[in-house]
Amino acid sequence: MSAAALDIVLLEPHEAALRSLLHRDDGAEASAYVLFGRADISADPWSGLPRARLISHEVIPVAADEMVSASPVHVTWSTRGFMRVLGVAKERGLVAGLVHTHPNAAAFFSDQDDRNEAELARTTFNKGVSGLASMVFGRDDAMAGRLWIAPGETVTASSISLVGSQIKIARAEAAADEGQFLARQAALFGRGFNTVVRGLRVGVVGGGGTGSAVAMLLARLGVGFLGLMDKDTIDVTNLNRVHGSRAADVAAGLAKVDILARETRAAGLGTQVVTKKEWVGHPDLRDLLRSCDVLFGCTDDHQGRLTLNRLAHYYGIPLIDVGLRMRAARSGADFDMTGRVSMIRPGNPCLMCLGVVDTRRAAAEGLRRSDPAEFERRKAEAYVDGGGDPSPAVVTFTTAIACAAVDELIQGLTSFRGPGGMTHNRIRRFDRVEDRSMTCRPVASCPVCASQASWGRGDVNPFLGVIG
């Protein structure tokens, strides 16, 4: 692994397990192992430089009979368990990690830590494992992290994130204060909120009615880095709801993401925008997707949702997925006008278990992309679902559910609704003026969320474990 910028992501269940394992009533230091998945990003889309991400995959206790001694200023244990962890890491293509505490001090690596870890790093590379991660948990929930990329060389984490019902990100270098631009929201949430938001790297998949509104809201919120992904060009039927679009854009054949990038840059609010005119499953989008702190899914594409669903679990990137169902009143039936905001992350039931994704339609969409002629043949013979009539769409409703989605992000960062974190699955009935929280249990046979095998797994071949 090269000397790239480094992000460390701890999944909430793993962080909770570590806190439990490492707590000692006598105030002594303690230790544990973590296996990390990794993402090797060849070019960060905003900086153009390499980036690496480590995502917690599994927590392994240090066996009681391997502990040697501990005090408030040291912990010593046998390396027998470490050798076993190295074996697992090599076999499964993971990164071995050490975590220990400084319960009465700041989170930092001492000179003794440097010496001890240098020896362990030498062993790690001699065993053919690609890196050794290390973290220190200090007082007041502070954390420090680094990665040994060679026996005598480390990279310090530029960010450490906690991903769960809340999103907490500590960065080595805080984003610049924007002064008066964000003063009104600082008056509500404090300047620390603006600093966090300014450092966020957010991807928006889909540039239609909901995606365009989400993108505009994020820029006004002060998000510093925005990635926009949609392969479609603007159509005259999109003008009623795509924010920033103009009739002249239709004549010019502009891509939706280019329109949104134009409007974001014209606002002059300092958001750095990158765009990709590809379907979300295209290999060219992988660096952008894996570089994000948060993703918004604003596509009605079932195969695309399946990709984002897996990505959230493999890379520990929280996904806020947005959907709408609009049905006109006819033949005595009332309007059915429903919006949905689902927060998908390891530990929550996934989009398949929620019934959001139709796997049959996803397969049909995949066939249409890979073999349009075969798709049309099967459609004619009724073996696959066709496109059907376009769904109804009204700007007030697409914008309202986009606002609800961005509010969910704000809740994850601030807990303004209380300490419960983000709602797993919010259903808004526009025709009834009501919001409900509806969740479910993971389906026992679900290949994504029924077990923890995909949690933080990171890069695998094939990508996301999907063949074809």
Secondary structure, 3 states (H helix, E strand, C coil): CCCCEEEEEEEHHHHHHHHHHHCCCCCCCCEEEEEEEEEEECCCCCCCCCEEEEEEEEEEECCHHHEEEEECCEEEECCHHHHHHHHHHHHHCCEEEEEEEECCCCCCCCHHHHHHHHHHHHHHHHCCCCCEEEEEEEHHHCEEEEEEEECCEEEECCEEEEECCCEEEEECCCCCCCHHHHHHHHHHHCHHHHHHHHHCEEEEECCCHHHHHHHHHHHHHCCCEEEEECCCECCHHHCCCCCCCCHHHHHHCCEHHHHHHHHHHHHCCCCEEEEECCCCCCHHHHHHHHCCCEEEECCCCHHHHHHHHHHHHHHCCCEEEEEEEEECCECCECCEEEEEEEEECCCCCCCCCCCCCCHHHHHHHHHHHHCHHHHHHHHHCCCCCCCCCCCCCCHHHHHHHHHHHHHHHHHHHHCCCCCCCCCCEEEEECCCCEEEECCCCCCCCCCCCCCCCCCCCECCCCHHHCCC
